[in-house]
Amino acid sequence: MLITTMAGPFPVKNATVPYWRTQLHHLDSHRSTPELPEKQDIVIIGAGFAGAALAHYLLKDSPESEPKPSITILEAREACSGATGRNGGHIRPDLFVALAARMQAQGLETANQVALFEAANAEAVVALVRDEGIDCDLRAVTTGDVFVDAAEAAKIKKLWDAMTKLNCPTLRSVTYHGPSDAERVSGIAGAKVAFTYPAHVVWPYKLVMHLLEGAVGKGVNLQTKTTVHGVSETVDGEGYWTLATARGATRAKRVVFATNAYTAGLLPEYDDAIYAARGTVCRVVPDAPATNIPLGSAGLEMESPNSIDSYYGLRQDGSIIVGGGKSAFVDDKEEWYRNYDDSTLIESTAPYFDCWAARTFTGWKGFETETESIWTGIMGYSADSAPHTGHVPFKPGQYICAGFDGHGMPNVLLCAKGLAEIIKDGRPFSETGVPAVYETSAARLRKISELVAAPTIGRAQADIYLKF
C-alpha cells in the first residue's frame, strides 16, 4: 500500500512561544496511551480549534446506550500550538468590510450568507463558553475597522452608501463614523472613517484546551508530538486508511484533516488552494494603564475594502495584543509567503511594534511601552478566501476542515459542528448551515488551479499577495 508524503508543509520544531501558551494546561503534551492505537473509527489530524471542536461535536449528545466511536487526535507538536494558539485573541465576525469585498467577488447572496454565518459563530462561541463554564477570559467589546488614508476612506464610504441601500442584514449591527468623529470614537490618530460593531476577545488556548479536556474525558485518545507524515492512497482490505507517523502507523475508517496551513503536506491536491502566510503577534505592556482607547479591539485598514495592516485587542490587565504589521514586511515576499517557519521572527516586525502604540493611538506620543513578548504564527490562507469543509474529493472516508484565511475564530466552531453532522449522521452539506461557498469539491479545486496556472492577470485573482 503506497503512502504519499511531501517534503514541504509540516510544523517545525522549537516554535516561538506565544503569550497564550505561558500558562500550560496539563494536557499540553499529553499522550493518552503509550503507543498509538492499532485502528480507530475516526482519526483527527490537528489539535487546534478545528480538531478540538470536531471531537466535541462528534461526541456531543451521544446517547449513553449507544457505543461511542473510537477517536484519536494526532498533533505534530503540543496541543493548540499552531495557528489557534498564536492568533490575536479576537472573535471578530466581519459584518461589513469583508462583506463588501465578497459581494464584489461573489455576489450579494453569498456575501450575506458568510457574514451571517460569522455572526452566528460568535454567538455560538459565547453560548458554548457559557454552557460549558469555560474559563477563557471571554469578554464582549466594541470593535472597529478604521481607515486613516483619505483616498481609501472615500472608497469605503462609497461602498457603505451603496450597500446600505441593499438587503445586508449584518449592517444593522454596524455604525458608520465619518471624518468629524472617527478619530474620537476609535481613538486612532488620523482616523478618517471608522465602522464599529460588537465583537469579543478571548484567550484562545484556554478555550481549545477545555474542549480537548472534555473530549479526552469522554474517551478520545490524544497523541501530541506525533507528526503524520503520510496517508495511504487507498484503503486496505478492511476499509481502513493507514496513517504513517514516526511512532508507527495507525489505521482509521475515517480521517479528518484539521491541518489548516499544513494541509498540502498530506493532501497535495490542496497545494494551490491552501497555503501558508507567516505573521507576527505581540503583547505590548504600557508603563501606565491604557487610556484614551475607546475600542476594545480594531483593525487598521490599508486599502478598501479588505486589507488590514495591523490589529489589536485590549486585555483586562491593561496590556495590548497587537498583530499584523504587514506594511513592514509585505514587500519581502520570502518572509511570509508559503513560509512555514514559526521558530523565527519576521525581523522587521520587532521595531515596528516597539513604536506601534505611540504612532497609533491619540494622545500617546511619548508614551512608553514594552514589547513583553513577540511570536510568529502560520496562517492557512485560502486562494479563494473561503475555508474548505466537507468530503475530500475522490477519497471516501476522508474529510477536511481547514483553510481559514487568518480568520478562524469566527468560522471554525460551526464549520466543525457541520462537519461532525456529516460524519456522524450522514447529513448532506446543504443541511449543515455552513455556507455553500465553504464546501470543498473537485470542481472548486480545479477552478483554483486553473486560475493559478493562468497568465498573470488571471492568477492575480487567486494570489495571496492581493490580500495585502
C-alpha positions in Angstrom: 0.0 0.0 0.0 1.6 3.3 -1.1 1.7 6.2 1.4 2.4 9.5 -0.2 4.4 12.2 1.6 5.6 15.7 0.7 8.8 17.4 1.8 7.1 20.8 2.3 4.4 21.9 4.7 5.0 20.4 8.1 5.3 22.0 11.5 8.9 22.9 12.5 10.4 22.3 15.9 11.2 24.9 18.6 8.5 27.4 17.6 8.4 30.8 19.2 6.4 31.0 22.4 3.1 32.9 22.2 1.7 34.7 25.3 -1.3 32.4 25.2 1.0 29.4 25.9 2.6 30.8 29.0 0.1 29.0 31.3 0.2 25.4 30.0 -2.7 23.0 30.5 -1.9 19.6 31.9 -2.8 18.0 28.6 -0.4 20.2 26.6 2.0 17.3 25.8 -0.5 14.5 26.7 -0.5 11.0 25.2 -3.5 9.0 26.3 -1.7 5.7 25.6 2.0 4.9 25.4 1.5 3.5 21.9 -0.7 4.6 19.0 -3.9 2.5 18.8 -3.9 -0.1 16.0 -7.1 1.2 14.5 -9.8 3.7 15.2 -13.2 4.7 13.8 -12.0 8.3 13.4 -8.6 9.9 13.4 -8.4 13.7 13.5 -5.2 15.3 12.4 -4.6 18.6 14.3 -5.4 19.6 17.9 -6.2 23.2 17.4 -9.7 24.8 17.5 -11.0 22.8 14.5 -9.7 19.5 15.8 -10.9 20.1 19.3 -14.3 21.3 18.2 -14.8 18.3 15.9 -14.1 15.9 18.7 -16.5 17.9 20.9 -19.4 17.7 18.4 -18.7 14.1 17.4 -19.4 13.1 21.0 -21.9 15.7 22.0 -25.5 14.4 22.7 -24.5 10.8 22.0 -27.0 8.5 23.8 -25.4 6.6 26.7 -27.0 3.4 25.3 -25.1 3.7 22.0 -21.4 2.9 21.7 -19.3 5.9 21.1 -16.9 6.0 18.1 -13.3 5.4 18.9 -11.5 8.7 18.1 -7.8 9.6 18.2 -6.4 13.1 17.7 -2.9 13.3 16.3 -0.9 16.5 16.8 2.5 17.2 15.4 3.6 19.4 18.3 1.9 20.3 21.6 -1.9 20.7 21.8 -3.1 24.0 20.4 0.4 25.1 19.4 -0.4 26.0 15.8 -2.5 29.0 14.4 -5.2 29.0 17.1 -2.6 29.2 19.9 -0.8 32.0 18.1 -3.6 34.3 17.0 -4.6 37.8 18.2 -7.3 36.5 20.6 -10.2 38.0 18.7 -13.6 36.8 17.7 -14.4 39.5 15.2 -17.2 38.5 12.7 -16.7 40.7 9.7 -20.0 42.4 9.3 -19.2 44.9 6.6 -15.7 45.3 5.2 -15.2 41.7 4.1 -18.9 41.6 3.2 -18.2 44.3 0.7 -15.2 42.5 -0.7 -17.1 39.2 -1.1 -20.1 40.9 -2.6 -17.8 42.4 -5.3 -16.2 39.0 -5.9 -19.1 36.5 -5.5 -22.3 38.4 -5.3 -24.6 39.7 -2.5 -26.3 36.4 -1.6 -23.0 34.6 -0.9 -21.6 37.7 0.9 -24.7 37.8 3.2 -24.5 34.1 3.9 -20.9 34.3 5.0 -21.4 37.4 7.2 -24.5 35.9 8.9 -22.6 32.7 9.4 -19.7 34.6 11.1 -22.2 36.4 13.4 -23.8 33.1 14.3 -20.3 31.6 15.1 -19.6 34.4 17.5 -23.0 33.8 19.2 -22.2 30.0 19.3 -18.8 30.6 20.9 -20.4 32.8 23.6 -23.1 30.1 24.2 -20.5 27.3 24.4 -18.4 29.2 26.9 -21.5 30.0 29.0 -23.0 26.5 28.9 -19.7 24.7 29.4 -18.4 27.2 32.1 -15.2 27.7 30.2 -12.6 29.9 31.9 -11.1 31.5 28.8 -11.3 35.3 29.5 -14.1 35.8 27.0 -15.1 39.4 27.0 -17.6 41.4 24.9 -16.1 44.5 23.3 -16.9 47.1 20.6 -14.5 46.6 17.7 -13.9 48.7 14.6 -12.5 48.8 11.1 -10.5 52.1 10.9 -9.2 53.9 7.7 -6.5 56.5 8.1 -5.9 57.1 4.4 -8.2 59.7 2.9 -8.5 58.1 -0.5 -9.2 54.7 0.9 -11.7 56.2 3.3 -13.5 57.8 0.4 -13.7 54.4 -1.4 -15.1 52.5 1.5 -17.6 55.3 2.2 -19.0 54.9 -1.3 -19.3 51.2 -0.7 -21.1 51.8 2.6 -23.5 54.2 0.9 -24.3 51.7 -1.8 -24.7 48.7 0.5 -27.0 50.4 3.0 -29.5 50.6 0.1 -29.2 46.8 -0.4 -30.5 43.9 1.8 -27.5 43.4 4.0 -28.7 42.1 7.4 -25.4 42.4 9.3 -25.2 46.1 8.5 -27.8 46.7 11.2 -25.1 45.9 13.8 -22.5 48.3 12.2 -22.2 52.0 12.9 -20.5 54.4 10.5 -18.4 57.3 11.8 -17.2 59.9 9.4 -14.3 62.4 9.4 -15.9 64.5 12.1 -15.9 61.8 14.8 -13.9 58.8 13.5 -10.8 59.7 15.5 -12.7 60.4 18.7 -14.8 57.3 18.5 -11.9 55.0 17.5 -9.0 56.6 19.4 -6.9 56.0 16.3 -4.7 59.0 15.3 -5.7 60.4 11.9 -8.8 58.2 11.5 -10.8 59.4 8.6 -13.6 56.8 8.7 -14.5 54.1 11.2 -17.1 51.3 11.3 -17.9 49.9 14.8 -19.8 46.7 15.8 -19.9 44.1 18.5 -17.1 41.5 19.0 -15.2 39.6 21.7 -11.7 39.0 22.9 -10.7 35.6 24.3 -7.7 33.5 25.5 -7.9 31.0 22.6 -5.6 28.4 24.1 -7.8 28.1 27.2 -10.9 27.7 25.1 -9.4 24.9 23.0 -7.8 23.1 25.9 -11.1 23.0 27.7 -12.7 21.3 24.7 -9.8 18.8 24.5 -10.1 18.0 28.1 -13.7 17.3 27.7 -13.1 15.1 24.7 -10.3 13.1 26.5 -12.6 12.7 29.5 -15.1 11.0 27.1 -12.5 8.6 25.8 -10.8 10.4 23.0 -7.2 9.3 22.6 -5.0 12.5 22.4 -1.5 11.9 21.0 0.7 15.0 20.9 4.2 15.3 19.4 3.1 12.8 16.7 3.6 14.2 13.2 1.6 12.4 10.5 4.0 12.0 7.6 1.6 10.5 5.1 -1.8 8.8 4.5 -2.3 5.8 2.2 -3.6 6.4 -1.2 -6.3 3.7 -0.8 -8.0 1.8 2.0 -6.9 -1.6 3.0 -8.9 -4.8 2.7 -10.8 -4.0 5.8 -11.7 -0.5 4.6 -9.1 1.4 6.8 -6.9 4.3 5.8 -3.3 3.9 7.1 -1.6 6.9 8.6 2.2 6.9 8.9 4.0 8.6 11.8 7.5 8.5 13.3 6.0 6.4 16.1 4.5 3.9 13.8 1.3 3.5 11.9 -2.3 3.7 12.9 -5.5 2.9 10.8 -8.8 4.7 10.6 -12.1 4.2 8.9 -12.4 8.0 8.6 -9.7 10.6 8.6 -10.3 14.3 9.3 -7.7 16.9 8.2 -7.9 19.8 10.6 -4.5 20.8 9.4 -5.0 24.4 8.1 -1.8 25.7 6.6 -0.2 22.3 6.6 -2.9 20.5 4.6 -0.9 20.2 1.4 1.7 18.2 3.1 -0.8 15.3 3.4 -3.2 16.3 0.6 -1.1 17.5 -2.3 -4.3 18.3 -4.3 -4.8 21.2 -1.9 -1.4 22.8 -2.7 -2.9 25.6 -4.8 -6.0 26.0 -2.6 -4.5 26.3 0.9 -1.1 27.7 1.7 0.9 29.4 4.4 1.2 33.1 5.3 3.6 33.8 8.1 2.5 36.5 10.5 3.5 38.2 13.8 1.7 39.0 17.0 3.0 40.5 20.2 1.9 41.6 23.7 2.6 45.2 24.4 2.6 46.4 28.0 2.2 50.2 28.7 4.1 51.7 31.6 0.8 53.1 32.8 -2.8 51.9 32.5 -4.0 52.1 28.9 -6.2 55.3 28.5 -7.9 57.0 25.6 -8.6 53.7 23.8 -12.3 53.7 23.3 -12.5 50.4 21.3 -11.7 47.0 22.8 -10.3 45.9 19.5 -9.8 47.2 16.0 -8.3 46.6 12.6 -6.4 49.3 10.8 -7.1 49.1 7.1 -4.5 49.7 4.4 -6.8 49.5 1.5 -10.6 49.2 0.9 -12.5 47.1 1.0 -10.5 44.4 2.9 -6.8 44.6 3.7 -5.8 45.0 7.4 -2.3 46.3 8.2 -2.4 45.8 11.9 -4.9 45.0 14.6 -5.1 45.0 18.4 -7.2 43.7 21.3 -7.2 45.1 24.8 -6.7 42.8 27.8 -8.2 43.4 31.2 -4.7 43.6 32.7 -4.0 46.7 30.7 -1.8 45.0 28.1 -2.5 45.1 24.4 -2.2 42.2 22.0 -1.1 43.6 18.6 -0.7 41.7 15.4 0.0 42.2 11.7 2.4 44.9 10.8 2.2 43.8 7.2 3.5 47.2 5.8 6.8 46.4 7.5 7.4 43.2 5.6 5.0 42.7 2.7 7.4 43.6 0.0 9.8 40.9 1.2 7.6 38.0 0.0 10.0 35.3 1.1 9.5 36.4 4.7 5.8 35.4 4.7 4.5 33.7 1.5 4.5 29.9 1.8 6.8 30.2 4.7 6.2 27.6 7.4 8.9 28.6 9.9 7.3 29.9 13.1 10.6 29.2 15.1 12.0 32.6 13.9 10.6 36.1 13.8 10.0 38.3 10.8 12.8 40.7 11.8 11.3 43.9 10.6 8.2 43.5 12.8 10.0 43.9 16.2 10.9 47.6 15.6 7.5 48.2 14.0 5.7 47.0 17.2 8.1 48.8 19.6 6.7 52.2 18.4 3.2 51.0 17.4 1.1 52.3 20.3 2.7 55.8 20.2 2.1 56.0 16.5 -1.4 54.6 16.5 -3.4 56.0 19.5 -4.4 59.6 20.0 -2.6 61.2 23.0 0.1 58.5 23.1 3.1 60.4 21.7 6.0 59.9 24.1 4.1 57.1 25.9 6.5 54.3 26.9 5.5 50.7 26.1 7.4 47.4 26.3 7.0 44.6 23.8 6.8 42.0 26.5 6.6 39.0 24.1 6.5 38.5 20.4 5.8 35.4 18.3 5.3 34.1 14.9 2.2 32.2 13.6 1.4 30.3 10.4 -2.0 31.1 8.9 -3.7 28.8 6.4 -4.7 31.1 3.6 -7.4 30.1 1.1 -6.8 31.0 -2.5 -10.5 31.9 -3.0 -10.9 33.4 0.5 -13.2 30.7 1.9 -12.5 27.7 4.2 -12.6 24.1 2.9 -15.1 21.9 4.7 -16.6 18.6 3.8 -15.6 15.4 1.9 -12.1 15.3 0.4 -12.8 14.7 -3.3 -12.4 11.1 -4.6 -11.3 9.8 -1.1 -14.4 8.3 0.6 -13.9 8.5 4.4 -11.6 11.5 4.3 -12.8 14.9 5.4 -11.4 18.4 5.7 -11.9 21.4 7.9 -9.1 23.8 7.1 -8.0 27.0 5.2 -9.5 29.6 7.5 -7.7 32.5 5.8 -6.4 34.0 9.0 -9.9 34.4 10.2 -10.7 31.2 12.0 -12.2 32.3 15.4 -15.5 33.5 13.8 -15.7 30.5 11.5 -14.3 27.3 13.0 -16.9 26.3 15.6 -19.9 26.0 13.3 -17.8 24.5 10.5 -16.7 21.8 12.9 -20.3 21.3 14.1 -21.5 20.9 10.5 -18.7 18.5 9.5 -19.4 16.4 12.6 -23.0 16.1 11.5 -21.8 15.0 8.0 -19.5 12.4 9.6 -21.8 11.2 12.4 -25.2 11.4 10.8 -24.5 11.4 7.1 -26.1 14.8 6.8 -25.8 16.4 3.3 -23.6 19.5 3.3 -26.6 21.7 2.3 -28.3 20.9 5.6 -25.4 21.8 7.9 -25.9 25.6 7.8 -22.3 26.1 6.6 -22.2 28.5 3.6 -22.2 26.7 0.3 -19.1 28.6 -0.7 -17.2 26.8 2.1 -17.9 23.3 0.6 -14.7 21.7 -0.8 -15.1 19.9 -4.1 -13.1 18.7 -7.1 -14.7 21.4 -9.2 -13.6 24.1 -6.7 -10.0 22.8 -6.5 -9.9 22.6 -10.3 -11.1 26.2 -10.7 -8.4 27.4 -8.2 -5.7 25.5 -10.0 -6.8 26.9 -13.4 -6.6 30.4 -12.0 -3.1 29.8 -10.6 -1.9 28.3 -13.9 -3.4 31.2 -15.9 -1.5 34.2 -17.2 -0.6 36.9 -14.6 -3.9 38.8 -14.9 -5.8 35.6 -14.1 -3.5 34.5 -11.4 -3.8 37.7 -9.5 -7.4 36.7 -8.6 -6.1 33.7 -6.6 -2.8 35.2 -5.4 -2.5 35.8 -1.7 -0.4 38.8 -2.5 -3.5 40.8 -3.2 -4.7 40.2 0.3 -2.0 42.6 1.4 
